[in-house]
Amino acid sequence: MSNEFTLGYTAIRDKRTTSGSPFPSITIYFDKSAEAAKAGTEEFSIKNKLDQNIFEITDNFSYFWKEHSFTFGTHNEFFSFDNLYIRDYYGNYTFNSIQDFVNGKVARYTYSYAAPGKDPNLSAKWSAAQFGFYAQDEWTGVKGLNVTAGIRVDIPSYFSTPARNDSVVKYFNLYTDKLPKSKLLFSPRIGFNYDPVGDRDMQVRGGIGIFTGRVPFVWISNQYGNTGVDFLRLDISNPTFTFNSDPYNQPRPGMANPPAGLTPQKTSEVDITDPDFKMPQLMRFNIAYDKQLPYGFVGTVEMVYSKTLNDLLYQDINLGGLSKYGADGRPVYSGKVSSNFTNVLLMKNTSDGYQYNISANIQKQVVDNWSLNTAYTFGKAMDKNSVTSSQALSQYKYNPVQGNPNDPGLTTSNFEVKHRIMAAVSYTFEYLENWKTTVSLFYNGQSGRPFSYIYYGDANGDGQTGNDLIYIPKTSSDIILTSNNWAALDSYINRDSYLKDHRGQIAERNGAREPWQNSLDLRISQVFPIIDGHNIEITVDILNLQNLIDREAGWVKTVPNQTDQVLTFQGWDAATGKAKVSFKDKNDPYQNDALYSRWQMQLGARYSF
């Protein structure tokens, strides 16, 4: 028997800083297209600081009896957070064109500020813990068979209480000062490895289990920082007032000499968690077969399937009722449940979603100083929200939908890699005794990321301008094209395989895909022996080798944020119900990735003894 006990402490200090003097954030779109210029202070970095203190206690007790190896343990982490985050703190102005900017015509104004009598630098200070307990048995009672079975229980717990907002109770019967109760998250698992002959010529391995992982407390932190009590928020479309360059005197209710047209009503964003919310869990199954092949090669085929048990879904429960349907069948909403709030974002669970990967691999270990590894993987991943942000509002407003933003469909995940081919080859030689040199090449080719075609504008009336999937017209009569360039739009649709194949439909989230991506990397390692087993190893890594060789090669075509605002939505025609849109012609939706399209070099050194 044996026992291992670990105590750990980690302190993390993250703080964003901004360059230049304080100034409101400005976004200027070019003639109501999706292309824009930004100026001023970056809106998410003004008040953005997170301090974390993490204390860890782990104990593992192992006991060996006959063919069994038992492990019993506990892993506990205690967190304290001090999170200051206030976006748009200097004011954020959006203009639909350069001329609108010159004329001071604001299309949208957003601003977050401290409630009267509250500290403008008030941070969300709270603490939590994740308790974990587990037991495992590794059994080798049958020759060639190894079975590992176990169970783990995780218990997320919260030790701090957010502020109470009675207005939220009044309108939604939900409590900002109540978090989900601590729930036992059970994760049973079993896995096996079977070598029927015992000569390692072949083996079958696999397993099934439930997995929880480390709790992402950042999603819970939104409830502490956005109760609607300490900070207020304005989100105004087409305000009558003009741009104000003073970052410390932005238009807000209650200010001295407020601009004409500013409503005196104080509004706020509220983030809240479903009382029955559970942290993410999934069930995962895998099966694999390994076989020794001629000439020293090893072949593997494997399948991994994961089913969502608890994933995240965000709803704006302050969204108003259904107003009408557009000619494309899209529901359109209007108003809010309560004008006291900009958004009331409810984080809840969904069990919809799955992913699987099927792969084949051939590799050869070092023989005559050569090694080789090749693989192909086919993947599919489906979800309702790919959960790419730490902010509740971003999770909601940047999730493209065909209609109801509170009930998104199950579609392709942002993280799906449909096809992937990998190859690695290495050669090791010594030009002097013990002066070992290794040269390695790595190739990766994979499908481009999925992306969505969306409007710039609010087609479904939910108050968001970047989450409405476009309607793909069959003919010019399907829409009212205010830019009067149907021939250009028709040609653009015909050049895009996804758009061409889905005319007459509302586009799917992540229905389109970026071009195939190829990358080739080089690594050179040189070992310098010193004395008595002491060595210094120098490594050189060159990423995107093809771009180093040819500056026109190795470019990575991407769609920023995996959304392309190909059309600008300008409203619904009252007479026909058709969408009024404009189109600015371009070759395609792709941009060259500023980082990964360049070759990069990295030098490394390691001392070993």
N, C-alpha and C positions, 0 to 999 in steps of 0.2 A: 504494500500500500504506500501511497505517497500523498502529500498535500502541498498545494501551491497557493500562496496568499499574495495579493497585489494591492497596494495603495497607490493611487495616482492623483495628480492635480495638474490641471491645464488652465492657463489664463490666456484668453484671446481678446485682443483689442483691435477693432476695425473702425476706422474713421475716414470718411471721404472729405476731401478738400476741393475747393474750387479755385480756379485761377481768375485773375482780374478783379476789378471792383464789383461789388454787388449790383446786379441789374436784373430787371424782369426777364423771364424767358420768352422768346419770340419764335414763332414758326410762321414762315411765309410760303404758301403754296403758289405754284406758278400757273396762273390762269385756270384755277380750279382743277388742276391735274394732281396726280399723286406725288409728283416731284416737289421737293420743298427745300428751303434753306432755313437754318437755325441760327439764332444769335442770342446773346445774353448768357446768364448763368444757367448751367444745366439743372433742370427742374428737380431731378431726383437726388442731387448731391448737396443741396444747401444745408439741410439739417438731417444728417444721416450718420449715425454713430451706433455701434453695437459693442458692448463689453460683455464677455462671457467668462464665468468662472465655473469649472467643471471638476467635481471631486468624484473619484472612482474607487469602489471597493469590489474586489473580485476574489473569490475563493473556489478552488477546484480540488476535490478529494477523489482520488483514484484508488480502486480496490480490485485486485486480481484474484479470481477464483475459477480453477479448472479452465474451461474454454471461454470464460467470460472476462471482459475488462469493463468494469463499471466506473462511471464518472458521475459525481454529483457536485453541483456547483451553483453559485449565485454570482450575478454580475449586476452591480447597481451604480447608477450615475446620478449625481445630484447637481442641478444646474441653477445658477442665478444669472439673470439677464438684466441688462440696463440698456434699453433700446430707444434711441431718439430718432424718429423718422417723420419728417413733415415735408411732403412734396409741394411744389408750387409756392414756396414760402415767400418769394419775392413777386408773385403774380406770374401768370402764364397766359400769353396772348397768341391767338391763332388768326391769321389773315388769309383769305382765299386767293389773293393775288398781290402782285407788287403794287398795283394801282390802289388797291384797298389799303395797303400799308401806308402809302403816301397820303391817302385821304383820311387815315385814322379810323377806317371802318373795320371794327373787330368782328370776326366770325364767331369766336368762342373765347370766353374768359374763365379761367379757373384759378382759385386762390384758397390756400389753407392758412388759418390763423388761430391764435389762442382765443378761447372764449373770455369774455370780460372777467377780470379778476384772477385769471389763470396765468401761470408762469409760461411765457412763450418758449422756454427751453425745457418744458416738462417732458421727461422721458418715461417710458413704460418700464417700471422696475418690478420684476416678478421672479418667482422661483418655481421649479418643478423637479421631478425625478422620474427615472425609469427604473423600476425594480424588475430584475430578471432571475428566474430560478429554472434549473434544468437538471435532467437525469438522462444518462445514456448507457447503453449496453452494447459492446462490440463482441459478437459471438463467432467463434471459429470451430464449432463442433463437428462439422462435416468437411472432409478433405476437399480443398479447392473452393470452399464457400465461405465468404465473410459477410456477415449480416450486422448492420449497425442500426439500432432502433433507439429512439429517444423522444422526449417531450420537453418543450420549453414553455414557460408562462411569463409573459411580460405584463407589467402593470404601470401604465403612465399615470402619474399623480401630479396634482397642482396644489401649491401651497399659498398662492396669493389670489386675491379677489379683485376683479376689474371694477370700475365705477359703475354705478347703477344709473340707468337712464329711464325714468318713468314714462317718458313719451313713447319709447319703444314698447313698453308693456301695454300702454293704452291702445296703440294701433295694431300691434302684431302679437300680443300675448307672449312675448319672449323677453328674456331677462339678460341684459348685458353683464350683470354681476354674477351670472351662473355659468360655470363651465361643465362640460360633460363629466359625469361621475367616473371614477376610476373603474375600469373594466378589465377583467382577466382575459388576456389575448392568448389563447392556447395555440401552440404550434407543434403538433405531433409529426414525427418524420420517421421513415424507414428507408434504408438503402442496402444494396447488396452488390457483391462482386463475386462472380462465379467463373472459375477456371476448371472445366470438367475433367481435363486430363492431368493437369498439374505441372505441365511443362512450359507454361506461358506462351503456348502456340496460339491460343485464342482465349478470349474471355468475354463474358456478358456482364454488363453492369447497369445499374439503374436505381431508381428510387422515386418516392412520392412523399410530399409533405406540405405543410403550411408554413409560410415564412412571414415574419413581421418586420424585422430589421430595426434599425435605430429610429426612434421617434423624431419626426421633423417638427420640433416645437415652434419653428418660425411661423407656421400657419396659424397656430393658436395665438401667437403674439399679436396678430392683427386685432383680436378682440380686446386686448389690453390697451392698444394704442388708438383705437377708433370706436370709442363708446358714444361719441357725440356729446360728451360732457365737457371734456377739457379743450378740445379743438373743434372749430367750426370750418365749414367748407362751402365755397361758392362754385357753381358750375352753370354759367349763363351763356346761352346761344344768342348771337346777334344782339349784344347789349347796345343801348343807345349812347353810352359814354365812350370816350376815345381812350387811346393808349396813355398810360401814366408811367413815366420813366422813373419815378421815385420808388425804390424797392421797399422803403419803410413807411410808405403812406399809400398803400394800394386801396382801391375802392372796396368798401365793406360796410355793412350795416352798422350804425352807431358811431361812425367816424364824424369828425367835425367837417361841416360843409360837404356832405356827400354829393356825388355827381347826380345830375338829373337822370331819372329813369332807373336808379338803383333801388330795388325793393328793400324795404326796411326789415323784412323777415330774415331771421338768422336760420341758416340751414347747416346740415352736417352730414357726413358719411358715417354710417354705422356698420361695423363688421361683427358678426355674431356666429356662434357655432351651434349646430343642432344638438339638443340635449342627449340624443341617442348616438352621437357621432362616435365612430371607432377609427383608430389609426389604421393606415393602409395595411392590408394583408392580401396575400395571394396563395393559391395552391399550385404547386409545381410538380410536374412529372417528367422524368427523363429515362430513356432507355438507349443503350449503346452497345455496339459489337466491335471488338478489336481483334485483328487477325494478322499473324505473321505472314508476310508475302515473300516471294522469291527475291534473292539478291539483297536481303537485309532490310527490306521495306516493311513498314507496319501500316495497315489500313484500318480506318475507323469510320463507321457510320453511326450517327447519333441523332436523336430527336429530343427536343425539350419543348414541353407545352406548359403554359401558365394560364390559369384562370383567375380573374379578378374576384376577390371576396369583398374587400372594402377599398374603394378608391374615392377620389374627391370629386364633388360636383358643387358648383357655385350657382346660386340663384339670387336675383335681385327681387326680393319680395315686396319692394316698393314700386315695382313696375305697374303701370296703370292697366286698365282693361283693354280687351280686343276692340279695335275701332272699325276695322274693315279688312278686306282682302285685296291685294293688288291684282292686276290682270295676270300676273305670273303665278298666282295662287299663294303668295306670301302673306302671312298674317301681319297686320300693322296695329301697333298699340299706341295709346295716347294717355298723357297725364301720369300722375303718380298717386299712390294710395294716400300719402301724406306729403304736403308741400314743405313739411319741416325738415325733410331729408333729401339729399341728392340721390343717394343709393343706400339701401339696407341689404347688405350682402350676407346671405346665409350659406355657411359651409356645411355640407351634409355628405352622406355616403351614396355611392352607387355600386352595384355588383356587376354592372355591364362592362365587359372588356375581356380581352384575351390576347395571347401572343404565342407564336410557336416558331421554332427554327429547326430546319433539317439540314444536316451538314455531312459532308464526306471529306475525309482527310487521309493523305498519304505522306508519311514522313520516313526519313532514314537518318539514323543517328550517325555520329562521326565514324566514317570508314575511310581509310586512306586520307584522313584529314578533311574530308568533305562531309557536309550535312545538308539535308534538304527537307523542306516542309511545305506542303501545298494543301489547300483546302478550298472547298466551295460551300457556301451556305445560302439557303433560301429562307427568307423570313417573312412573317406577316404579323402585324400588331394593330389592334383595334381598341379605341377608347372613346370616351365622350369628351374628355378634356385632358390634354397632355400635361397640364400642371407645370408650366415652365417658369413661373414667377413666385416670388415670396409675398407679393401684394395680392390681397383679395380682389381689389378692383381690376388689376391687370389680368388675373386668372379669368375673370368674367368678360371684360370688354375686348380682349384679344383672342377670344375663342370663336372662330367663324361659324355661323349658323345659317341654315336655310330659312328659318322663321322664328320660332319661339326660343329666345336665348335662355330661358329657364328649363328647357327640355331639349337639349342638343341631341342629335342622333349619334348612333354608334358608327364611327367612321375610322378611316386610317389614322393611326397615331403619328404625331410629329417624329417619333423615334424609329419608325419602321425603316429597315434596310432590306429591300426586297431581294437583291442578289449581291453576293460578295465573293470575290475571288482573291485568295491570298497565296503568296509564294515567298519563301525565304531560302536563301542559299548562302552557305558560309564555307570558307576555306582557311585552314590554319597551317602555318608553316613556321620553321625556325631557321633563320639565316645564320644564327650563332646559337650555341647550346643554351637552352632555357630562355632565349630571347624570342618569345612566342608572339607571332603576328597573326591576327585574324581579320579577314576582310569579309564583310557580309553585305548582301543586297536584299532589300525588302520591297516587295511589290504588293500594292493593295488596289484593287479595282472594285468599285461598288456602284450600285444604283444611286442616283442623286436623291436628295431629300424630297419627300412629298411637300407640296405647297398648295395654297388656296388662291383662287381668283375672287377678289372682293371689291366692293364699291368703296370709293372715298365718299362718305356721306352716310346718312342714317335712313336706311330704307324701311326698317321695321318699327321705327318709332320708339326704340328703347333708350335713346339718348346717347348712343355710342356711334362713332363715325368710322370704326375700323373692324367691324365684325359681321357685316352683311355680305353673304355670297352673292355673286352676280347672277342675273338671268342671262343666258346665252341665246341671243335672238336667232331664229331661223331666217327671217327676212327683215327688211327694213320696217315693215308694218307692225312688227312685234313691239317696237319701242318708239319713243319720240326722241330722235337723236338731235339734240340742240346744236351740236357742233357741225351738222350738215356735211359729214364726211363718211357716208355709209360705205362707199367703195373701199376706203382705207380700213374701216373696221371689219368689213366682210373678208378682205384679204388677210388681215391679222388672224381672224378666227380660222381661216382655211390653212394658215401656216402652222397652227398649233394643233397637234394631234388630239389633245384632250378636248379643247374647245370645239373642234370640228366634229368630233364624235358625240357631242352632248348638246347640240343645238336644240332649242326649244325646251331646255331644262334649267332649273336653278343648279348652279355648280355644286359639287360635293366638297365638303371640307377635305383638304389634302388629296383631292382627286388628281391633280396634275403632279408632275415630277421633274426635278432638275435633271440636267444631262448627266450621263455616266461620268464618274470621276476616276482618274488614274493617278496614282502616286508611286514614286520610286525613291527610296532612301538608301543611303550608303553609310556604313559604319566601319571604321578602321580602329583596331585596338592593338596597342603595342605594350608588351610587358618588359620591364627593365628589372632584371634580378639584381639584388644588392648583396646581402650576405645572410647566410643561415635562414633561408626561407622567407626573407623579407623581399617584397616586390613593390614596384611602383608601376601602375598601369595608366597609360595615357590613351584617351579615346577621342576620336573625331567623328561627329555625327553630321551628315549633310542631309537635310530634309528637302524634298522636291529637287532631286538631282537633275531631272530633265530640264528644269528652268535654269539651273547653273550652266548646263551645256548649251541650251538654246533659249534665249530670252523670250521667244514666241511660244515656247512649250510650257506645259505644267500649269496652265491657268485653270483655276477652279471657278466654274460658273455657278453662282448661287442666286437665290431670291431672298433678299433681306427679310428677316423675321418670318420666313416661310409664308408670306402673303404678298400678292401683287394687286395693287389698286388700279386695275386696268381701265375701269370706267368710273366716272364721277356721277353720283346720284344727285339729281337736282329737284326731286319731288315727284308726286304722283299727279298725272293729268286728271283734272276734275271731271272732264267729260268722258274719257275713255277708260280711266283707271290704269293706263299704261305708265310705265316708268319713264321719266324724262332724264336722259343721261347725256353725257358728253364724252368724247374719246379723243385723246391726243396720241397720234400715231407714233409708233416706235418699232424697232426690229423684233424685239422679244423682251421677256420680263427679266432677263438675267443680268447680273453684274459680276465683275471679277472680284473674288474675295481678296481684300487688301492684304491679308496676312498669308493665307495658305497658297496664294498664287505666286509668292516669292520664295526663292530658295533661302534656306536658313542654315547656319552652321553653329554647332555647339561643341565646345571643348570640355573635356572632363578629366579628372585625375583621381586615382584611388591608391591608397597605401594599404597593403595587407601584410600580415605577419602571423 
